[in-house]
């Protein structure tokens, strides 16, 4: 891009899209984690072992142990 072709509006549009994408990713990750925690709670309530819950959800054992309290 030549110096004369630079427009601040274009730069702002790029940054806005980058921020939107980051927010989408964070929202997806939070929803996914919430869903995994819900599944883990349900499995534990039905008597599943922590190891089984970890295998199914991918959560770490520390998180699963916290859910058991």
N, CA, C and O atoms as a MOPAC input file, in Angstrom:
PM7 MOZYME 1SCF
protein

 N      0.84900 1    -1.17000 1     0.00000 1
 C      0.00000 1     0.00000 1     0.00000 1
 C      0.89300 1     1.23000 1     0.00000 1
 O      1.82800 1     1.33000 1     0.79400 1
 N      0.61000 1     2.13400 1    -0.86500 1
 C      1.35600 1     3.38000 1    -0.91700 1
 C      0.85700 1     4.32600 1     0.15800 1
 O     -0.29000 1     4.24800 1     0.59800 1
 N      1.73100 1     5.21000 1     0.56700 1
 C      1.38700 1     6.14200 1     1.63700 1
 C      0.11200 1     6.91400 1     1.32800 1
 O     -0.72100 1     7.10700 1     2.21300 1
 N     -0.04700 1     7.34600 1     0.12000 1
 C     -1.21200 1     8.12900 1    -0.26500 1
 C     -2.50300 1     7.32500 1    -0.25300 1
 O     -3.58900 1     7.90400 1    -0.23500 1
 N     -2.40100 1     5.98000 1    -0.26200 1
 C     -3.58400 1     5.12500 1    -0.28200 1
 C     -4.07500 1     4.76100 1     1.12700 1
 O     -5.16400 1     4.20900 1     1.28300 1
 N     -3.28300 1     5.06700 1     2.13200 1
 C     -3.64300 1     4.70200 1     3.51400 1
 C     -4.83900 1     5.51500 1     3.97200 1
 O     -4.89700 1     6.73600 1     3.82400 1
 N     -5.80500 1     4.77400 1     4.54300 1
 C     -6.96700 1     5.45300 1     5.10900 1
 C     -7.19100 1     4.91600 1     6.50800 1
 O     -7.22400 1     3.70400 1     6.72400 1
 N     -7.34300 1     5.81000 1     7.43900 1
 C     -7.56200 1     5.41700 1     8.83300 1
 C     -8.85900 1     4.61500 1     8.96600 1
 O     -8.95700 1     3.73100 1     9.81800 1
 N     -9.84900 1     4.91900 1     8.13200 1
 C    -11.12100 1     4.20100 1     8.17700 1
 C    -10.92400 1     2.71400 1     7.87800 1
 O    -11.57600 1     1.86000 1     8.47800 1
 N    -10.01700 1     2.41700 1     6.94200 1
 C     -9.72200 1     1.02400 1     6.61200 1
 C     -9.07000 1     0.32100 1     7.80400 1
 O     -9.41000 1    -0.81900 1     8.12200 1
 N     -8.15800 1     0.99000 1     8.44400 1
 C     -7.48300 1     0.41900 1     9.62000 1
 C     -8.48300 1     0.17600 1    10.74700 1
 O     -8.42800 1    -0.86100 1    11.40700 1
 N     -9.37800 1     1.10100 1    10.96800 1
 C    -10.40300 1     0.94800 1    12.00600 1
 C    -11.29600 1    -0.24200 1    11.69300 1
 O    -11.63500 1    -1.01500 1    12.58800 1
 N    -11.67800 1    -0.39500 1    10.44000 1
 C    -12.53300 1    -1.52200 1    10.04300 1
 C    -11.83300 1    -2.85100 1    10.30000 1
 O    -12.46700 1    -3.80300 1    10.75600 1
 N    -10.55000 1    -2.92700 1    10.01600 1
 C     -9.78600 1    -4.15500 1    10.25300 1
 C     -9.71900 1    -4.46300 1    11.74600 1
 O     -9.93300 1    -5.60400 1    12.15400 1
 N     -9.42700 1    -3.47100 1    12.54800 1
 C     -9.33400 1    -3.66400 1    13.99400 1
 C    -10.68500 1    -4.07400 1    14.56800 1
 O    -10.74800 1    -4.95400 1    15.42700 1
 N    -11.75700 1    -3.45200 1    14.10900 1
 C    -13.09700 1    -3.81900 1    14.58300 1
 C    -13.40500 1    -5.27800 1    14.28200 1
 O    -13.94900 1    -5.98500 1    15.13000 1
 N    -13.06400 1    -5.72900 1    13.09100 1
 C    -13.32200 1    -7.12200 1    12.72200 1
 C    -12.48200 1    -8.06800 1    13.57300 1
 O    -12.96000 1    -9.13100 1    13.96800 1
 N    -11.26000 1    -7.70300 1    13.85400 1
 C    -10.40500 1    -8.52500 1    14.71700 1
 C    -10.99800 1    -8.63000 1    16.12200 1
 O    -10.99400 1    -9.70600 1    16.72100 1
 N    -11.50000 1    -7.53300 1    16.63900 1
 C    -12.12100 1    -7.52800 1    17.96700 1
 C    -13.38600 1    -8.38200 1    17.95100 1
 O    -13.60800 1    -9.16100 1    18.87900 1
 N    -14.20600 1    -8.25500 1    16.93200 1
 C    -15.42100 1    -9.07200 1    16.82100 1
 C    -15.08000 1   -10.55900 1    16.82900 1
 O    -15.73000 1   -11.34900 1    17.51300 1
 N    -14.07100 1   -10.93000 1    16.07400 1
 C    -13.66600 1   -12.33500 1    16.00200 1
 C    -13.17800 1   -12.83700 1    17.36000 1
 O    -13.49400 1   -13.95800 1    17.75800 1
 N    -12.42000 1   -12.02100 1    18.06000 1
 C    -11.93900 1   -12.40800 1    19.39200 1
 C    -13.09800 1   -12.57400 1    20.37000 1
 O    -13.09800 1   -13.50600 1    21.17400 1
 N    -14.07600 1   -11.69200 1    20.31100 1
 C    -15.25200 1   -11.80300 1    21.17600 1
 C    -16.03400 1   -13.06700 1    20.85000 1
 O    -16.50400 1   -13.75400 1    21.75700 1
 N    -16.17700 1   -13.38100 1    19.57000 1
 C    -16.87000 1   -14.61900 1    19.17500 1
 C    -16.15500 1   -15.84000 1    19.74000 1
 O    -16.79800 1   -16.75200 1    20.26000 1
 N    -14.83700 1   -15.86100 1    19.64200 1
 C    -14.06300 1   -16.98800 1    20.16700 1
 C    -14.23200 1   -17.11400 1    21.67500 1
 O    -14.44900 1   -18.21200 1    22.18800 1
 N    -14.13200 1   -15.99700 1    22.38400 1
 C    -14.27500 1   -16.02800 1    23.83800 1
 C    -15.67200 1   -16.48500 1    24.24600 1
 O    -15.81900 1   -17.26400 1    25.18800 1
 N    -16.68200 1   -16.01400 1    23.55300 1
 C    -18.05400 1   -16.40400 1    23.84000 1
 C    -18.24100 1   -17.89400 1    23.60700 1
 O    -18.86700 1   -18.57600 1    24.41800 1
 N    -17.70500 1   -18.39900 1    22.51100 1
 C    -17.79700 1   -19.82200 1    22.19600 1
 C    -17.09100 1   -20.63900 1    23.27200 1
 O    -17.62500 1   -21.64500 1    23.73800 1
 N    -15.89900 1   -20.21500 1    23.66700 1
 C    -15.14300 1   -20.95100 1    24.68600 1
 C    -15.88400 1   -20.98000 1    26.01600 1
 O    -15.91200 1   -22.01300 1    26.68600 1
 N    -16.47700 1   -19.87100 1    26.40200 1
 C    -17.22900 1   -19.82600 1    27.66400 1
 C    -18.45400 1   -20.73300 1    27.59900 1
 O    -18.74700 1   -21.45300 1    28.55400 1
 N    -19.16300 1   -20.70000 1    26.48600 1
 C    -20.34500 1   -21.55400 1    26.33000 1
 C    -19.94100 1   -23.01700 1    26.34800 1
 O    -20.61500 1   -23.84500 1    26.96100 1
 N    -18.85200 1   -23.33300 1    25.68300 1
 C    -18.36600 1   -24.70800 1    25.63500 1
 C    -17.97100 1   -25.18900 1    27.02300 1
 O    -18.29500 1   -26.31300 1    27.40600 1
 N    -17.27600 1   -24.34800 1    27.77800 1
 C    -16.86100 1   -24.73300 1    29.13200 1
 C    -18.08700 1   -24.91200 1    30.03100 1
 O    -18.15000 1   -25.85900 1    30.81500 1
 N    -19.04500 1   -24.01800 1    29.91900 1
 C    -20.26400 1   -24.11800 1    30.72100 1
 C    -20.98000 1   -25.43800 1    30.42400 1
 O    -21.45400 1   -26.11600 1    31.33500 1
 N    -21.04900 1   -25.78800 1    29.15100 1
 C    -21.69700 1   -27.03300 1    28.75200 1
 C    -20.95100 1   -28.25400 1    29.31100 1
 O    -21.57100 1   -29.20400 1    29.78900 1
 N    -19.63600 1   -28.21800 1    29.24500 1
 C    -18.83800 1   -29.32000 1    29.79500 1
 C    -19.05500 1   -29.46200 1    31.29900 1
 O    -19.15900 1   -30.57700 1    31.80900 1
 N    -19.12400 1   -28.34600 1    32.00300 1
 C    -19.35500 1   -28.39500 1    33.44500 1
 C    -20.72900 1   -28.97200 1    33.76200 1
 O    -20.87800 1   -29.74000 1    34.71300 1
 N    -21.72800 1   -28.60700 1    32.97500 1
 C    -23.07700 1   -29.13300 1    33.16800 1
 C    -23.09900 1   -30.64400 1    32.94300 1
 O    -23.69600 1   -31.38700 1    33.72200 1
 N    -22.45400 1   -31.08200 1    31.88900 1
 C    -22.38600 1   -32.51400 1    31.60600 1
 C    -21.66200 1   -33.24200 1    32.73100 1
 O    -22.10500 1   -34.30100 1    33.17400 1
 N    -20.55200 1   -32.67800 1    33.19400 1
 C    -19.78700 1   -33.29500 1    34.28000 1
 C    -20.63200 1   -33.41100 1    35.54100 1
 O    -20.63500 1   -34.45700 1    36.19100 1
 N    -21.34200 1   -32.35800 1    35.89000 1
 C    -22.20500 1   -32.39900 1    37.08800 1
 C    -23.25200 1   -33.50800 1    36.95700 1
 O    -23.49100 1   -34.26800 1    37.89600 1
 N    -23.86300 1   -33.58600 1    35.79100 1
 C    -24.88500 1   -34.60900 1    35.55900 1
 C    -24.30600 1   -36.01500 1    35.64900 1
 O    -24.91000 1   -36.89900 1    36.25700 1
 N    -23.14900 1   -36.22300 1    35.05400 1
 C    -22.51100 1   -37.54000 1    35.11000 1
 C    -22.15800 1   -37.92200 1    36.55300 1
 O    -22.39100 1   -39.05200 1    36.98100 1
 N    -21.60500 1   -36.97900 1    37.27900 1
 C    -21.24900 1   -37.25300 1    38.67400 1
 C    -22.49100 1   -37.55300 1    39.51200 1
 O    -22.47500 1   -38.43200 1    40.37400 1
 N    -23.55700 1   -36.81800 1    39.24800 1
 C    -24.80100 1   -37.03900 1    39.98700 1
 C    -25.37200 1   -38.43300 1    39.71600 1
 O    -26.06100 1   -39.00100 1    40.56400 1
 N    -25.08700 1   -38.97200 1    38.55300 1
 C    -25.56900 1   -40.31300 1    38.19000 1
 C    -24.59800 1   -41.40700 1    38.63300 1
 O    -24.82000 1   -42.58700 1    38.36100 1
 N    -23.51700 1   -41.01100 1    39.31900 1
 C    -22.60200 1   -41.99700 1    39.86300 1
 C    -21.38800 1   -42.32800 1    39.01100 1
 O    -20.67500 1   -43.28700 1    39.30700 1
 N    -21.14400 1   -41.57700 1    37.98700 1
 C    -19.97100 1   -41.83100 1    37.14300 1
 C    -18.69200 1   -41.52700 1    37.90900 1
 O    -18.67400 1   -40.66500 1    38.78800 1
 N    -17.63600 1   -42.23200 1    37.57400 1
 C    -16.35000 1   -41.99400 1    38.22300 1
 C    -15.72400 1   -40.71900 1    37.67000 1
 O    -15.99100 1   -40.34000 1    36.53000 1
 N    -14.89700 1   -40.05900 1    38.46800 1
 C    -14.20500 1   -38.86000 1    37.97700 1
 C    -13.37900 1   -39.14600 1    36.71500 1
 O    -13.29600 1   -38.30000 1    35.82500 1
 N    -12.77700 1   -40.32300 1    36.64000 1
 C    -11.97600 1   -40.67800 1    35.46600 1
 C    -12.85300 1   -40.74900 1    34.20900 1
 O    -12.44600 1   -40.30300 1    33.13600 1
 N    -14.04800 1   -41.30900 1    34.35200 1
 C    -14.97300 1   -41.38800 1    33.22500 1
 C    -15.41000 1   -39.97900 1    32.80700 1
 O    -15.47000 1   -39.66400 1    31.61900 1
 N    -15.70800 1   -39.14900 1    33.79000 1
 C    -16.13400 1   -37.77400 1    33.50000 1
 C    -15.02200 1   -37.03300 1    32.75900 1
 O    -15.28300 1   -36.29200 1    31.81100 1
 N    -13.78800 1   -37.23900 1    33.19800 1
 C    -12.65700 1   -36.59500 1    32.53100 1
 C    -12.53700 1   -37.06000 1    31.08400 1
 O    -12.30000 1   -36.25900 1    30.17900 1
 N    -12.70000 1   -38.34700 1    30.88000 1
 C    -12.60300 1   -38.90800 1    29.53100 1
 C    -13.67700 1   -38.32400 1    28.60900 1
 O    -13.40600 1   -38.01600 1    27.44900 1
 N    -14.87400 1   -38.17800 1    29.12500 1
 C    -15.99200 1   -37.68200 1    28.31700 1
 C    -15.90600 1   -36.17700 1    28.06300 1
 O    -16.12700 1   -35.72100 1    26.94100 1
 N    -15.58400 1   -35.40900 1    29.10400 1
 C    -15.62800 1   -33.94600 1    28.99300 1
 C    -14.29800 1   -33.29600 1    28.63500 1
 O    -14.27000 1   -32.20800 1    28.06100 1
 N    -13.19400 1   -33.96300 1    28.97400 1
 C    -11.89300 1   -33.35600 1    28.75500 1
 C    -11.49800 1   -32.36800 1    29.83600 1
 O    -10.46000 1   -31.71300 1    29.73700 1
 N    -12.33200 1   -32.25900 1    30.87600 1
 C    -11.99900 1   -31.36000 1    31.99100 1
 C    -10.85400 1   -31.95700 1    32.79900 1
 O    -10.65600 1   -33.17200 1    32.81100 1
 N    -10.09900 1   -31.08600 1    33.47600 1
 C     -9.01700 1   -31.58500 1    34.31600 1
 C     -9.58500 1   -32.12800 1    35.62500 1
 O    -10.67800 1   -31.75300 1    36.04700 1
 N     -8.82500 1   -33.01200 1    36.25400 1
 C     -9.29200 1   -33.68400 1    37.47200 1
 C     -9.55900 1   -32.69800 1    38.60900 1
 O    -10.47200 1   -32.91300 1    39.40600 1
 N     -8.79100 1   -31.64300 1    38.69400 1
 C     -9.00500 1   -30.65500 1    39.75200 1
 C    -10.39800 1   -30.03700 1    39.63200 1
 O    -11.09600 1   -29.88100 1    40.63400 1
 N    -10.79600 1   -29.69200 1    38.43500 1
 C    -12.12200 1   -29.12300 1    38.20300 1
 C    -13.20300 1   -30.13600 1    38.55600 1
 O    -14.20700 1   -29.79200 1    39.18000 1
 N    -12.99400 1   -31.38000 1    38.15700 1
 C    -13.97400 1   -32.42600 1    38.44400 1
 C    -14.09500 1   -32.64300 1    39.94700 1
 O    -15.20200 1   -32.80700 1    40.46000 1
 N    -12.98600 1   -32.64800 1    40.64800 1
 C    -13.00900 1   -32.80700 1    42.10800 1
 C    -13.75700 1   -31.65700 1    42.78500 1
 O    -14.47400 1   -31.85700 1    43.76500 1
 N    -13.57600 1   -30.45300 1    42.24500 1
 C    -14.30600 1   -29.30300 1    42.78900 1
 C    -15.81000 1   -29.47800 1    42.61100 1
 O    -16.59000 1   -29.06700 1    43.47100 1
 N    -16.21500 1   -30.07800 1    41.51500 1
 C    -17.64200 1   -30.31600 1    41.26300 1
 C    -18.21800 1   -31.35100 1    42.22400 1
 O    -19.41900 1   -31.34500 1    42.49700 1
 N    -17.38500 1   -32.22400 1    42.72800 1
 C    -17.83700 1   -33.26900 1    43.64200 1
 C    -18.11400 1   -32.73100 1    45.05000 1
 O    -18.78800 1   -33.39400 1    45.83800 1
 N    -17.61300 1   -31.55900 1    45.37000 1
 C    -17.78000 1   -31.00000 1    46.72100 1
 C    -19.18300 1   -30.51600 1    46.95300 1
 O    -19.49300 1   -30.01900 1    48.03600 1

